[in-house]
Amino acid sequence: MWKNNPKMDCLQESEGKLTLPALADGISLSYNKPRPEKDHYVKLNEIFFTLHSNNIARVPLSIRNTMGHFTSRHMEISHWQAHIYELIRRIEREIICVEQAKDTAEHCLKERQLYSQLMSDCVALSSSLCSEGMRQDPVFLKLKKEEQMTNESREALQKQIFILLDKLSALKAVRSRLMHDFQDKVEAIKLTTKCITFEVDTPCSHIPAPSIKPNHVSYETWLSHCQNLKLTAENLLKDSSACRANLMFLLANLKDAHERQRNSTAEALRRKIQELTKLQDALNLERQKILQEISDLNKDIQRLLQHIQNCESRLHQITHLLEILNQRPRFELCLDNPHNALVLERQDLAKMLGGLQSVLQLTQQNLAVAQKHLIFVEDKLMKNAQTLDIARKCQALHQSFRLAVDTSVVLGNKPRLCRITQCSSPHPEMQ
């Protein structure tokens, strides 16, 4: 055991108290502090014999198993390097598939754009001239629905293309990250191999001094980085594959339903034109009735004004006569029959004048109501005429083209129309 070793006793007598440098965990090994544990006695015996063989620098190497850690680290990095390399190959294959899917979607989008433009021109007539209430009409919503279906198919393709562009950008970004990480691991393997094959007896003067202080990260951070990068790449591959499958499904389902909706829109337009024509005739009749009513009210007002003027004139005469009678002297100024008759006549005229003014006021109110009604009917008549004109133009434009079998559009006497709106896109190439 340690305390019975004569060599150590001799060393203690000659050297006094000897303490080894602190190890990485902060534990100091001193010969004057024996450990009760058995493994520490064994390590101290090894250290003692190492001291006498002048190899104290190899003690931490033996205890810490540094070379074993180097070898294990080399294998771990190589393992992750193989994973990264396989992910790079899968990412590159997926990039090619996504680019092919994008080209297919762009080709289909161009085929749909012409038909969508024609439908937009057809709806532009109603959207530029119709009122908000007219746009909520259930029949004209048929026309909007067909235009919406066409635009939705185009927008769906544009959205898928945008998604593919985003996926393509993300794939390229992840590929760049994987390439950088792959290169970092290649360099790490080289340096680890260099450390494994490094000559232990190399003089310190031959070792270059570090130029900058390294910025270390923990092993857990490194492992989390590798795992997150792998998970990100795999999730992106799954999302990209699902996106391509969704695109194929969308393209397969966009080939139907447009012709049925077109026939439904044409039928709705025919019914709407018939209804608008009947409504136009009814509004014209109502307008004539209102005009006749206004004419009669104006005549009544003229007669009432004439009666009121006559009553006011007679009332003025009676008032003047009463003033003359009131100039009689003394006892001659009495309430005789002429005076009483004038007073009663004045009272009758005042009552008649009040009644005529009430009737005149009521007649004027009726005239104002009739005039407002006329304005309302004329406005409705004008809007209905515009709506009818728009419906006929839309019908003519809607019947001027048809969707061919190969999804291209054949035109017949299509009027030239300026586009009202322009779509904005985050990707300029989709404009």
C-alpha positions as CSV (number, residue, x, y, z in Angstrom):
1,M,0.0,0.0,0.0
2,W,0.9,3.7,-0.3
3,K,2.0,4.4,3.3
4,N,4.2,1.2,3.3
5,N,6.2,2.2,0.2
6,P,9.8,2.9,1.1
7,K,10.4,4.8,-2.1
8,M,7.6,7.3,-1.3
9,D,8.9,7.7,2.2
10,C,12.3,8.6,0.9
11,L,10.8,11.0,-1.6
12,Q,8.8,12.7,1.2
13,E,11.9,13.2,3.3
14,S,13.9,14.7,0.5
15,E,11.3,16.7,-1.4
16,G,8.9,17.5,1.4
17,K,5.2,18.1,0.2
18,L,4.7,17.4,-3.6
19,T,1.4,18.3,-5.3
20,L,0.5,17.5,-9.0
21,P,-1.1,20.1,-11.2
22,A,-4.9,20.4,-11.0
23,L,-6.8,18.2,-13.5
24,A,-9.7,19.4,-15.7
25,D,-12.2,18.7,-12.9
26,G,-10.3,20.9,-10.4
27,I,-9.1,17.9,-8.2
28,S,-5.5,18.2,-7.1
29,L,-3.5,15.0,-6.5
30,S,-1.1,15.5,-3.5
31,Y,1.1,12.8,-2.0
32,N,0.5,14.0,1.5
33,K,-3.3,13.5,1.2
34,P,-3.9,9.8,0.7
35,R,-7.4,8.8,-0.7
36,P,-9.4,6.1,1.0
37,E,-10.8,4.8,-2.2
38,K,-9.1,1.8,-3.9
39,D,-9.1,3.3,-7.5
40,H,-7.4,6.5,-6.3
41,Y,-4.6,4.4,-4.7
42,V,-4.1,2.6,-8.0
43,K,-4.0,5.9,-9.9
44,L,-1.5,7.4,-7.4
45,N,0.7,4.3,-7.7
46,E,0.6,4.8,-11.5
47,I,1.5,8.4,-11.1
48,F,4.4,7.6,-8.8
49,F,6.0,5.2,-11.2
50,T,5.4,7.7,-14.0
51,L,7.2,10.4,-12.1
52,H,10.2,8.2,-11.8
53,S,10.2,7.5,-15.5
54,N,9.9,11.2,-16.4
55,N,6.5,10.9,-18.2
56,I,4.3,13.0,-16.0
57,A,2.8,14.8,-19.1
58,R,1.2,11.6,-20.3
59,V,-0.8,11.1,-17.1
60,P,-3.9,13.1,-18.2
61,L,-3.7,11.4,-21.6
62,S,-4.0,8.0,-19.9
63,I,-6.6,9.1,-17.3
64,R,-8.8,11.1,-19.7
65,N,-8.7,8.5,-22.6
66,T,-8.0,11.4,-25.0
67,M,-7.1,9.2,-28.0
68,G,-10.2,7.1,-27.5
69,H,-12.3,10.3,-27.5
70,F,-10.5,11.4,-30.7
71,T,-11.4,8.1,-32.4
72,S,-15.0,8.2,-31.2
73,R,-15.3,11.8,-32.4
74,H,-13.9,10.9,-35.8
75,M,-16.5,8.2,-36.2
76,E,-19.3,10.4,-35.0
77,I,-18.4,13.2,-37.4
78,S,-18.0,10.7,-40.3
79,H,-21.5,9.3,-39.5
80,W,-23.1,12.8,-39.6
81,Q,-21.1,13.5,-42.8
82,A,-22.6,10.5,-44.5
83,H,-26.1,11.7,-43.4
84,I,-25.5,15.2,-44.7
85,Y,-24.2,13.8,-48.0
86,E,-27.3,11.6,-48.5
87,L,-29.5,14.6,-47.7
88,I,-27.7,16.8,-50.3
89,R,-28.3,14.1,-52.9
90,R,-32.0,13.9,-52.0
91,I,-32.3,17.7,-52.0
92,E,-30.7,18.0,-55.4
93,R,-33.1,15.4,-56.9
94,E,-36.1,17.2,-55.3
95,I,-34.9,20.5,-56.8
96,I,-35.0,18.9,-60.2
97,C,-38.5,17.6,-59.6
98,V,-39.8,20.9,-58.3
99,E,-38.4,22.8,-61.3
100,Q,-40.1,20.3,-63.6
101,A,-43.4,20.7,-61.7
102,K,-43.1,24.5,-61.8
103,D,-42.6,24.4,-65.6
104,T,-45.7,22.3,-66.0
105,A,-47.7,24.6,-63.8
106,E,-46.6,27.7,-65.7
107,H,-47.6,26.0,-69.0
108,C,-51.1,25.3,-67.6
109,L,-51.3,28.8,-66.2
110,K,-50.6,30.3,-69.6
111,E,-53.4,28.2,-71.1
112,R,-55.9,29.5,-68.5
113,Q,-54.9,33.1,-68.7
114,L,-56.5,33.8,-72.1
115,Y,-59.9,32.4,-71.0
116,S,-59.6,34.2,-67.7
117,Q,-58.9,37.5,-69.5
118,L,-62.0,37.0,-71.6
119,M,-64.2,36.4,-68.6
120,S,-62.6,39.4,-66.8
121,D,-63.5,41.6,-69.8
122,C,-67.1,40.2,-69.8
123,V,-67.5,41.0,-66.1
124,A,-65.7,44.4,-66.4
125,L,-68.9,45.7,-68.1
126,S,-71.0,45.0,-65.1
127,S,-68.3,45.8,-62.5
128,S,-67.6,49.2,-64.0
129,L,-71.2,50.4,-64.5
130,C,-73.4,48.5,-62.1
131,S,-74.3,49.7,-58.7
132,E,-73.4,47.8,-55.5
133,G,-76.9,46.5,-55.2
134,M,-76.8,45.2,-58.8
135,R,-73.6,43.3,-58.0
136,Q,-75.4,41.5,-55.3
137,D,-78.1,40.3,-57.7
138,P,-78.3,36.5,-57.5
139,V,-78.6,36.2,-61.3
140,F,-75.6,38.3,-62.1
141,L,-73.6,36.5,-59.5
142,K,-73.8,33.6,-61.9
143,L,-71.6,35.6,-64.2
144,K,-69.4,36.5,-61.4
145,K,-69.2,32.9,-60.3
146,E,-68.0,31.8,-63.8
147,E,-65.4,34.6,-63.8
148,Q,-64.5,33.6,-60.2
149,M,-64.1,30.0,-61.1
150,T,-61.8,30.9,-64.0
151,N,-59.8,33.3,-61.8
152,E,-59.7,30.8,-59.0
153,S,-58.1,28.2,-61.3
154,R,-55.6,30.8,-62.4
155,E,-55.0,32.0,-58.9
156,A,-54.7,28.4,-57.6
157,L,-52.0,27.7,-60.2
158,Q,-50.3,31.0,-59.4
159,K,-50.4,30.1,-55.7
160,Q,-49.0,26.7,-56.4
161,I,-46.2,28.2,-58.5
162,F,-45.5,30.7,-55.7
163,I,-45.3,27.7,-53.2
164,L,-43.1,25.9,-55.6
165,L,-40.8,28.9,-55.9
166,D,-40.7,29.2,-52.2
167,K,-40.0,25.5,-51.8
168,L,-37.3,25.8,-54.5
169,S,-35.8,28.7,-52.7
170,A,-36.0,26.9,-49.4
171,L,-34.5,23.7,-50.9
172,K,-31.6,25.7,-52.4
173,A,-31.1,27.5,-49.1
174,V,-31.0,24.2,-47.2
175,R,-28.7,22.7,-49.8
176,S,-26.4,25.6,-49.3
177,R,-26.5,25.1,-45.5
178,L,-25.9,21.4,-46.0
179,M,-23.0,22.0,-48.3
180,H,-21.4,24.4,-45.8
181,D,-22.0,21.9,-43.0
182,F,-20.6,19.1,-45.1
183,Q,-17.5,21.2,-45.8
184,D,-17.2,22.0,-42.1
185,K,-17.4,18.3,-41.3
186,V,-14.8,17.5,-43.9
187,E,-12.5,20.1,-42.4
188,A,-13.3,18.8,-38.9
189,I,-12.4,15.2,-39.9
190,K,-9.1,16.4,-41.4
191,L,-8.3,18.3,-38.2
192,T,-9.4,15.4,-36.0
193,T,-7.3,13.0,-38.1
194,K,-4.4,15.4,-37.8
195,C,-4.7,15.4,-34.0
196,I,-4.9,11.6,-33.9
197,T,-1.7,11.2,-36.0
198,F,0.0,14.2,-34.3
199,E,3.5,13.4,-33.1
200,V,3.6,13.7,-29.3
201,D,7.3,14.6,-29.2
202,T,7.0,17.5,-31.6
203,P,8.9,20.5,-30.2
204,C,6.7,23.3,-29.0
205,S,8.6,25.7,-31.3
206,H,7.2,23.8,-34.3
207,I,3.6,24.3,-33.3
208,P,2.1,27.5,-34.7
209,A,0.5,29.8,-32.1
210,P,-3.3,30.4,-32.5
211,S,-4.0,33.7,-34.2
212,I,-7.5,34.3,-32.7
213,K,-9.3,33.0,-29.6
214,P,-11.7,30.2,-30.6
215,N,-15.4,30.6,-30.0
216,H,-16.4,27.2,-28.7
217,V,-19.9,25.8,-28.5
218,S,-21.0,23.0,-26.3
219,Y,-21.3,19.5,-27.5
220,E,-25.0,19.6,-27.0
221,T,-25.2,22.7,-29.2
222,W,-23.3,20.9,-31.9
223,L,-25.5,17.8,-31.7
224,S,-28.6,19.9,-31.7
225,H,-27.4,21.8,-34.7
226,C,-26.8,18.6,-36.6
227,Q,-30.1,17.1,-35.6
228,N,-32.1,20.3,-36.4
229,L,-30.4,20.6,-39.8
230,K,-31.2,17.0,-40.6
231,L,-34.8,17.4,-39.4
232,T,-35.2,20.6,-41.3
233,A,-34.0,19.0,-44.5
234,E,-36.2,15.9,-44.1
235,N,-39.3,18.0,-43.3
236,L,-38.7,20.2,-46.3
237,L,-38.3,17.2,-48.5
238,K,-41.7,15.8,-47.2
239,D,-43.4,19.2,-47.7
240,S,-42.0,19.6,-51.2
241,S,-43.1,16.1,-52.2
242,A,-46.6,16.8,-50.8
243,C,-46.7,20.1,-52.7
244,R,-45.9,18.4,-56.0
245,A,-48.6,15.8,-55.3
246,N,-51.1,18.6,-54.5
247,L,-50.2,20.3,-57.8
248,M,-50.8,17.2,-59.8
249,F,-54.2,16.7,-58.1
250,L,-55.1,20.3,-58.7
251,L,-54.2,20.0,-62.4
252,A,-56.3,16.9,-62.7
253,N,-59.4,18.6,-61.2
254,L,-59.2,21.9,-63.1
255,K,-60.2,20.2,-66.4
256,D,-64.0,20.0,-65.6
257,A,-67.0,22.2,-64.5
258,H,-66.2,25.3,-66.6
259,E,-68.5,24.4,-69.5
260,R,-71.4,23.6,-67.1
261,Q,-71.0,26.9,-65.4
262,R,-70.8,28.7,-68.8
263,N,-74.2,27.1,-69.8
264,S,-75.6,28.1,-66.4
265,T,-74.4,31.7,-66.8
266,A,-75.9,31.9,-70.3
267,E,-79.3,30.7,-69.1
268,A,-79.2,33.2,-66.2
269,L,-78.4,36.0,-68.6
270,R,-81.3,35.1,-70.8
271,R,-83.7,35.0,-67.9
272,K,-82.3,38.3,-66.5
273,I,-82.7,40.1,-69.8
274,Q,-86.4,39.0,-69.9
275,E,-86.9,40.2,-66.3
276,L,-85.2,43.5,-67.0
277,T,-87.2,44.1,-70.1
278,K,-90.5,43.5,-68.2
279,L,-89.3,45.8,-65.4
280,Q,-88.4,48.5,-67.9
281,D,-91.9,48.5,-69.3
282,A,-93.4,48.6,-65.9
283,L,-91.2,51.5,-64.8
284,N,-92.2,53.4,-67.9
285,L,-95.9,53.0,-67.2
286,E,-95.3,54.0,-63.6
287,R,-93.4,57.1,-64.7
288,Q,-96.3,58.1,-67.0
289,K,-98.7,57.7,-64.1
290,I,-96.5,59.8,-61.8
291,L,-96.1,62.5,-64.4
292,Q,-99.9,62.7,-64.9
293,E,-100.4,62.9,-61.1
294,I,-97.9,65.7,-60.9
295,S,-99.7,67.5,-63.7
296,D,-103.0,67.2,-61.8
297,L,-101.5,68.4,-58.6
298,N,-100.0,71.4,-60.3
299,K,-103.4,72.3,-61.7
300,D,-105.0,71.9,-58.3
301,I,-102.3,74.2,-56.8
302,Q,-103.0,76.8,-59.4
303,R,-106.7,76.7,-58.7
304,L,-106.1,76.9,-54.9
305,L,-103.7,79.8,-55.3
306,Q,-106.4,81.6,-57.4
307,H,-109.0,81.0,-54.7
308,I,-106.7,82.2,-52.0
309,Q,-105.9,85.3,-54.0
310,N,-109.6,86.1,-54.4
311,C,-110.4,85.6,-50.7
312,E,-107.5,87.7,-49.7
313,S,-108.6,90.5,-52.1
314,R,-112.2,90.4,-50.7
315,L,-110.9,90.3,-47.2
316,H,-108.9,93.4,-47.9
317,Q,-112.0,95.1,-49.3
318,I,-114.1,94.3,-46.2
319,T,-111.4,95.5,-43.9
320,H,-111.3,98.8,-45.8
321,L,-115.2,99.1,-45.7
322,L,-115.1,98.5,-41.9
323,E,-112.5,101.2,-41.5
324,I,-114.8,103.6,-43.5
325,L,-117.8,102.7,-41.3
326,N,-115.8,103.2,-38.2
327,Q,-115.3,106.8,-39.2
328,R,-119.0,107.6,-38.5
329,P,-119.5,110.3,-35.8
330,R,-120.7,109.7,-32.3
331,F,-124.0,107.8,-32.0
332,E,-123.9,107.1,-35.7
333,L,-121.1,104.7,-35.0
334,C,-123.3,101.8,-34.0
335,L,-123.4,98.1,-34.6
336,D,-126.0,98.1,-37.3
337,N,-126.7,95.5,-39.9
338,P,-124.1,96.7,-42.5
339,H,-121.4,96.6,-39.8
340,N,-122.5,93.2,-38.5
341,A,-122.7,91.8,-42.1
342,L,-119.2,93.0,-42.9
343,V,-117.8,91.5,-39.6
344,L,-119.5,88.1,-40.3
345,E,-118.3,88.2,-43.9
346,R,-114.8,88.9,-42.7
347,Q,-114.9,85.9,-40.3
348,D,-116.2,83.6,-43.1
349,L,-113.5,84.8,-45.4
350,A,-110.8,84.2,-42.7
351,K,-112.1,80.6,-42.2
352,M,-112.2,79.9,-45.9
353,L,-108.7,81.4,-46.3
354,G,-107.4,79.1,-43.5
355,G,-109.0,76.0,-45.1
356,L,-107.7,76.9,-48.5
357,Q,-104.2,77.3,-47.2
358,S,-104.4,74.0,-45.4
359,V,-105.5,72.3,-48.6
360,L,-102.8,74.1,-50.5
361,Q,-100.1,72.9,-48.0
362,L,-101.3,69.3,-48.2
363,T,-101.4,69.5,-52.0
364,Q,-97.9,70.9,-52.1
365,Q,-96.7,68.1,-49.8
366,N,-98.3,65.5,-52.1
367,L,-96.6,67.2,-55.0
368,A,-93.2,67.0,-53.3
369,V,-93.8,63.3,-52.6
370,A,-94.9,62.7,-56.2
371,Q,-91.8,64.5,-57.4
372,K,-89.5,62.5,-55.1
373,H,-91.3,59.3,-56.3
374,L,-90.7,60.5,-59.9
375,I,-87.0,61.0,-59.2
376,F,-86.8,57.6,-57.6
377,V,-88.6,55.9,-60.5
378,E,-86.5,57.8,-63.1
379,D,-83.3,56.9,-61.3
380,K,-84.5,53.3,-61.1
381,L,-85.5,53.4,-64.7
382,M,-82.1,54.8,-65.7
383,K,-80.2,52.1,-63.7
384,N,-82.5,49.4,-65.1
385,A,-81.8,50.6,-68.6
386,Q,-78.1,50.6,-67.9
387,T,-78.4,47.2,-66.4
388,L,-80.3,45.9,-69.4
389,D,-77.8,47.3,-71.7
390,I,-74.9,45.8,-69.8
391,A,-76.7,42.4,-69.7
392,R,-77.2,42.5,-73.4
393,K,-73.6,43.4,-74.0
394,C,-72.4,40.7,-71.5
395,Q,-74.6,38.2,-73.3
396,A,-73.1,39.2,-76.7
397,L,-69.6,39.0,-75.3
398,H,-70.3,35.8,-73.4
399,Q,-71.6,34.2,-76.6
400,S,-68.6,35.5,-78.7
401,F,-66.1,32.8,-77.5
402,R,-66.0,29.2,-76.5
403,L,-63.5,27.0,-74.7
404,A,-61.9,24.6,-77.2
405,V,-61.0,21.0,-76.4
406,D,-57.3,21.8,-76.0
407,T,-58.2,24.5,-73.4
408,S,-57.4,27.3,-75.8
409,V,-60.0,29.9,-76.5
410,V,-61.5,30.6,-79.9
411,L,-62.9,34.1,-80.3
412,G,-65.7,35.4,-82.5
413,N,-66.2,39.1,-82.9
414,K,-64.8,39.9,-79.4
415,P,-64.9,43.6,-78.8
416,R,-61.7,45.3,-77.6
417,L,-61.8,46.1,-73.9
418,C,-59.2,47.8,-71.8
419,R,-58.3,45.9,-68.6
420,I,-59.6,47.7,-65.6
421,T,-57.4,46.1,-63.0
422,Q,-53.9,44.6,-63.0
423,C,-52.9,41.8,-60.7
424,S,-50.0,42.4,-58.5
425,S,-47.6,39.5,-57.6
426,P,-44.7,39.1,-55.2
427,H,-43.0,37.2,-58.1
428,P,-42.5,39.5,-61.1
429,E,-42.2,36.6,-63.5
430,M,-45.8,35.7,-62.8
431,Q,-47.2,39.1,-63.9
